[in-house]
Amino acid sequence: MARIKMDEIVEALDVNFERVLTAVVADVAPEVKIDPKMLMRVFRNRLERGFGHWESVPERCVDTGW
């Protein structure tokens, strides 16, 4: 098993996550208007509470050849 830092993964992909999460909310509840920055702040806070600093993932999920 490989290990990843969830908070750093989210930070590295912040713009992508914000765009995708905003689109998800728009698809699921189009009548709800959200602040994308607030959505990301809450998402990061929930991740910090829901995951350990390091999370184990299968080797197939990690490419270290870069």
DSSP file (Angstrom, degrees, kcal/mol; ACC not computed):
  #  RESIDUE AA STRUCTURE BP1 BP2  ACC     N-H-->O    O-->H-N    N-H-->O    O-->H-N    TCO  KAPPA ALPHA  PHI   PSI    X-CA   Y-CA   Z-CA
    1    1 A M              0   0    0      0, 0.0     2,-0.2     0, 0.0    55,-0.0   0.000 360.0 360.0 360.0 143.7    0.0    0.0    0.0
    2    2 A A  E     -A   57   0A   0     55,-2.7    55,-2.8     2,-0.0     2,-0.4  -0.619 360.0-134.2 -98.7 165.4    1.1    3.6   -0.7
    3    3 A R  E     -A   56   0A   0     53,-0.2     2,-0.3    -2,-0.2    53,-0.2  -0.959  18.0-172.0-123.8 144.1    0.3    6.5    1.5
    4    4 A I  E     -A   55   0A   0     51,-2.5    51,-2.7    -2,-0.4     2,-0.8  -0.938  27.3-123.4-129.5 154.4   -1.0    9.9    0.5
    5    5 A K  E  >  -A   54   0A   0     -2,-0.3     4,-2.2    49,-0.2     3,-0.2  -0.870  21.7-161.1 -96.5 107.1   -1.5   13.2    2.4
    6    6 A M  H  > S+     0   0    0     47,-0.8     4,-2.5    -2,-0.8     5,-0.2   0.895  87.2  51.7 -58.0 -44.6   -5.2   14.0    1.9
    7    7 A D  H  > S+     0   0    0     46,-0.4     4,-2.1     1,-0.2    -1,-0.2   0.885 112.0  46.5 -63.5 -37.3   -4.9   17.7    2.8
    8    8 A E  H  > S+     0   0    0     -3,-0.2     4,-2.5     2,-0.2    -1,-0.2   0.833 109.6  54.3 -74.6 -31.1   -2.0   18.2    0.3
    9    9 A I  H  X S+     0   0    0     -4,-2.2     4,-1.7     2,-0.2    -2,-0.2   0.951 111.6  44.7 -62.9 -48.8   -3.9   16.3   -2.4
   10   10 A V  H  < S+     0   0    0     -4,-2.5     7,-0.2     1,-0.2    -2,-0.2   0.905 113.4  50.6 -63.2 -41.6   -6.9   18.6   -2.0
   11   11 A E  H >< S+     0   0    0     -4,-2.1     3,-1.2    -5,-0.2     4,-0.2   0.918 110.2  49.6 -62.3 -43.1   -4.6   21.7   -1.9
   12   12 A A  H 3< S+     0   0    0     -4,-2.5    -1,-0.2     1,-0.3    -2,-0.2   0.820 120.7  35.9 -65.5 -30.7   -2.8   20.7   -5.0
   13   13 A L  T 3X S+     0   0    0     -4,-1.7     4,-3.0     1,-0.2     5,-0.3   0.103  81.4 126.4-108.2  20.4   -6.1   20.1   -6.9
   14   14 A D  H <> S+     0   0    0     -3,-1.2     4,-2.6     1,-0.2     5,-0.2   0.858  72.7  46.4 -49.4 -50.5   -7.9   23.0   -5.2
   15   15 A V  H  > S+     0   0    0     -4,-0.2     4,-2.2     1,-0.2    -1,-0.2   0.910 115.0  47.3 -63.9 -42.2   -9.1   24.7   -8.4
   16   16 A N  H  > S+     0   0    0     -3,-0.2     4,-2.6     2,-0.2     5,-0.2   0.930 112.9  48.3 -64.8 -45.4  -10.3   21.5   -9.9
   17   17 A F  H  X S+     0   0    0     -4,-3.0     4,-3.2    -7,-0.2     5,-0.3   0.919 110.8  51.4 -61.2 -43.3  -12.1   20.4   -6.8
   18   18 A E  H  X S+     0   0    0     -4,-2.6     4,-2.1    -5,-0.3    -1,-0.2   0.929 112.3  45.7 -60.8 -45.2  -13.8   23.8   -6.5
   19   19 A R  H  X S+     0   0    0     -4,-2.2     4,-1.9    -5,-0.2    -1,-0.2   0.924 116.6  44.6 -63.5 -45.2  -15.0   23.7  -10.1
   20   20 A V  H  X S+     0   0    0     -4,-2.6     4,-2.4     2,-0.2    -2,-0.2   0.927 113.6  48.5 -68.4 -45.6  -16.3   20.1   -9.8
   21   21 A L  H  X S+     0   0    0     -4,-3.2     4,-2.4     1,-0.2    -1,-0.2   0.897 110.9  51.4 -62.8 -39.3  -18.0   20.6   -6.4
   22   22 A T  H  X S+     0   0    0     -4,-2.1     4,-2.1    -5,-0.3    -1,-0.2   0.904 111.0  48.5 -63.0 -40.8  -19.7   23.7   -7.6
   23   23 A A  H  X S+     0   0    0     -4,-1.9     4,-2.1     2,-0.2    -2,-0.2   0.876 109.1  53.5 -66.2 -37.9  -20.9   21.8  -10.7
   24   24 A V  H  X S+     0   0    0     -4,-2.4     4,-2.7     2,-0.2     5,-0.3   0.937 109.5  47.2 -62.5 -47.0  -22.2   18.9   -8.5
   25   25 A V  H  X S+     0   0    0     -4,-2.4     4,-3.0     1,-0.2     7,-0.2   0.912 111.3  52.0 -61.6 -41.5  -24.2   21.3   -6.3
   26   26 A A  H  < S+     0   0    0     -4,-2.1    -1,-0.2     1,-0.2    -2,-0.2   0.869 113.4  44.6 -63.0 -36.7  -25.6   23.0   -9.5
   27   27 A D  H  < S+     0   0    0     -4,-2.1    -2,-0.2     2,-0.2    -1,-0.2   0.899 120.4  38.5 -72.8 -41.5  -26.6   19.6  -10.8
   28   28 A V  H  < S+     0   0    0     -4,-2.7    -2,-0.2     1,-0.2    -3,-0.2   0.884 137.3  12.5 -79.3 -39.8  -28.1   18.2   -7.6
   29   29 A A    ><  +     0   0    0     -4,-3.0     3,-2.2    -5,-0.3    -1,-0.2  -0.592  65.5 172.3-139.4  73.5  -29.8   21.4   -6.4
   30   30 A P  T 3  S+     0   0    0      0, 0.0    -1,-0.1     0, 0.0    -4,-0.1   0.724  78.4  61.7 -60.2 -21.5  -29.8   24.0   -9.2
   31   31 A E  T 3  S+     0   0    0     -3,-0.1     2,-0.5     2,-0.1    -5,-0.1   0.631  86.6  90.5 -79.2 -12.1  -32.0   26.3   -7.1
   32   32 A V    <   -     0   0    0     -3,-2.2     2,-0.5    -7,-0.2    -3,-0.1  -0.737  65.0-154.2 -90.0 125.4  -29.3   26.6   -4.4
   33   33 A K        -     0   0    0     -2,-0.5     2,-0.3     2,-0.0    -2,-0.1  -0.864  19.9-177.6 -97.7 128.0  -26.8   29.5   -4.8
   34   34 A I        -     0   0    0     -2,-0.5     3,-0.1   -12,-0.1    -8,-0.0  -0.871  32.4-121.9-125.4 157.6  -23.5   28.8   -3.2
   35   35 A D     >  -     0   0    0     -2,-0.3     4,-2.6     1,-0.1     3,-0.3  -0.893  22.2-150.1 -93.3 113.3  -20.2   30.6   -2.7
   36   36 A P  H  > S+     0   0    0      0, 0.0     4,-2.1     0, 0.0     5,-0.2   0.838  95.9  52.7 -56.0 -35.8  -17.5   28.4   -4.3
   37   37 A K  H  > S+     0   0    0      2,-0.2     4,-2.1     1,-0.2     5,-0.1   0.910 110.8  46.6 -67.2 -41.3  -14.9   29.6   -1.9
   38   38 A M  H  > S+     0   0    0     -3,-0.3     4,-2.6     2,-0.2     5,-0.2   0.901 109.5  55.1 -66.1 -40.9  -17.1   28.8    1.1
   39   39 A L  H  X S+     0   0    0     -4,-2.6     4,-2.5     1,-0.2    -2,-0.2   0.922 110.1  45.9 -57.2 -45.8  -17.9   25.4   -0.4
   40   40 A M  H  X S+     0   0    0     -4,-2.1     4,-2.9     2,-0.2     5,-0.2   0.885 110.4  53.5 -66.3 -38.8  -14.1   24.6   -0.6
   41   41 A R  H  X S+     0   0    0     -4,-2.1     4,-2.1     2,-0.2    -2,-0.2   0.929 112.8  43.2 -61.3 -45.6  -13.5   25.8    2.9
   42   42 A V  H  X S+     0   0    0     -4,-2.6     4,-2.6     2,-0.2    -2,-0.2   0.904 113.0  53.1 -66.9 -41.6  -16.2   23.5    4.3
   43   43 A F  H  X S+     0   0    0     -4,-2.5     4,-2.4    -5,-0.2    -2,-0.2   0.934 110.4  47.0 -58.8 -48.2  -15.0   20.7    2.1
   44   44 A R  H  X S+     0   0    0     -4,-2.9     4,-2.3     1,-0.2    -1,-0.2   0.912 111.9  50.9 -61.4 -42.9  -11.4   21.0    3.4
   45   45 A N  H  X S+     0   0    0     -4,-2.1     4,-1.5    -5,-0.2    -2,-0.2   0.912 111.1  47.8 -61.9 -42.5  -12.6   21.2    7.0
   46   46 A R  H  X S+     0   0    0     -4,-2.6     4,-2.2     1,-0.2    -1,-0.2   0.886 110.1  52.7 -66.2 -38.7  -14.7   18.0    6.6
   47   47 A L  H  X S+     0   0    0     -4,-2.4     4,-2.0     1,-0.2    -2,-0.2   0.921 106.1  53.7 -61.3 -43.0  -11.8   16.2    5.0
   48   48 A E  H  < S+     0   0    0     -4,-2.3    -1,-0.2     1,-0.2    -2,-0.2   0.869 115.5  39.9 -60.8 -36.1   -9.6   17.1    7.9
   49   49 A R  H  < S+     0   0    0     -4,-1.5    -1,-0.2    -5,-0.2    -2,-0.2   0.773 118.2  47.8 -81.2 -27.1  -12.1   15.6   10.3
   50   50 A G  H  < S+     0   0    0     -4,-2.2     2,-0.3    -5,-0.1    -2,-0.2   0.638 112.2  42.8 -92.3 -15.3  -12.9   12.6    8.1
   51   51 A F  S  < S-     0   0    0     -4,-2.0     4,-0.1    -5,-0.2     2,-0.1  -0.904  78.5-114.5-129.4 156.2   -9.5   11.4    7.2
   52   52 A G        -     0   0    0     -2,-0.3   -46,-0.4     2,-0.2    -2,-0.1  -0.347  40.7-103.0 -75.6 169.0   -6.2   10.9    8.9
   53   53 A H  S    S+     0   0    0      1,-0.2   -47,-0.8   -48,-0.1     2,-0.4   0.935 114.6  35.5 -60.1 -44.1   -3.2   13.0    7.9
   54   54 A W  E    S-A    5   0A   0    -49,-0.2     2,-0.4   -48,-0.1   -49,-0.2  -0.926  76.4-168.0-109.8 135.2   -1.9   10.1    5.9
   55   55 A E  E     -A    4   0A   0    -51,-2.7   -51,-2.5    -2,-0.4     2,-0.3  -0.973  19.3-127.7-122.3 137.9   -4.3    7.7    4.2
   56   56 A S  E     +A    3   0A   0     -2,-0.4   -53,-0.2   -53,-0.2    -2,-0.0  -0.664  31.0 176.1 -83.7 136.8   -3.3    4.3    2.7
   57   57 A V  E     -A    2   0A   0    -55,-2.8   -55,-2.7    -2,-0.3     5,-0.1  -0.960  38.6 -89.1-135.1 153.8   -4.3    3.7   -0.9
   58   58 A P    >   -     0   0    0      0, 0.0     3,-2.3     0, 0.0     4,-0.2  -0.303  37.9-116.7 -60.7 146.8   -3.6    0.7   -3.2
   59   59 A E  G >  S+     0   0    0      1,-0.3     3,-2.0     2,-0.2   -56,-0.0   0.819 112.8  68.1 -53.0 -33.9   -0.3    1.0   -5.2
   60   60 A R  G 3  S+     0   0    0      1,-0.3    -1,-0.3     3,-0.1     3,-0.0   0.665  93.3  60.0 -64.7 -14.3   -2.3    1.1   -8.4
   61   61 A C  G <  S+     0   0    0     -3,-2.3     2,-0.4     1,-0.1    -1,-0.3   0.480  99.1  66.9 -89.4  -4.0   -3.6    4.5   -7.4
   62   62 A V    <   -     0   0    0     -3,-2.0     2,-0.6    -4,-0.2    -1,-0.1  -0.970  56.9-168.9-126.9 130.3   -0.2    6.1   -7.3
   63   63 A D        +     0   0    0     -2,-0.4     3,-0.4     1,-0.1    -3,-0.1  -0.953   8.0 175.3-115.4 110.5    2.3    6.8  -10.1
   64   64 A T        +     0   0    0     -2,-0.6    -1,-0.1     1,-0.2    -2,-0.0   0.302  55.9  97.8 -97.2  10.0    5.7    7.7   -8.7
   65   65 A G              0   0    0      1,-0.2    -1,-0.2     0, 0.0    -2,-0.0   0.390 360.0 360.0 -79.8   4.5    7.3    7.9  -12.2
   66   66 A W              0   0    0     -3,-0.4    -1,-0.2     0, 0.0    -2,-0.1   0.474 360.0 360.0 -85.0 360.0    6.9   11.6  -12.5
